[in-house]
Amino acid sequence: MGNNRKIKSVSFDLTDDLERELFSYIESKNFSKYVKQLILLDKMSGGRIIKMKILQNENKNDEDNILEL
């Protein structure tokens, strides 16, 4: 019987501040389950999650982060 599993890799550039922050955030989580949940959320929203724009002000205050769906 053939292999029924497919593997997708995700790389993080640890020299990039945002990617290093994302990598640090996900380290304590079940990565595979987390990614699958994000994919499901995007699918259930009709693809709106993947199309959203994330605009972040340099001040990094919560009030300065804007998510547009």
Secondary structure as UniProt FT lines:
FT   TURN            14..15
FT   HELIX           17..26
FT   TURN            27..28
FT   HELIX           31..44
FT   TURN            45..47
FT   HELIX           48..51
FT   STRAND          53..56
FT   TURN            58..59
FT   HELIX           62..64
FT   STRAND          65..68
//
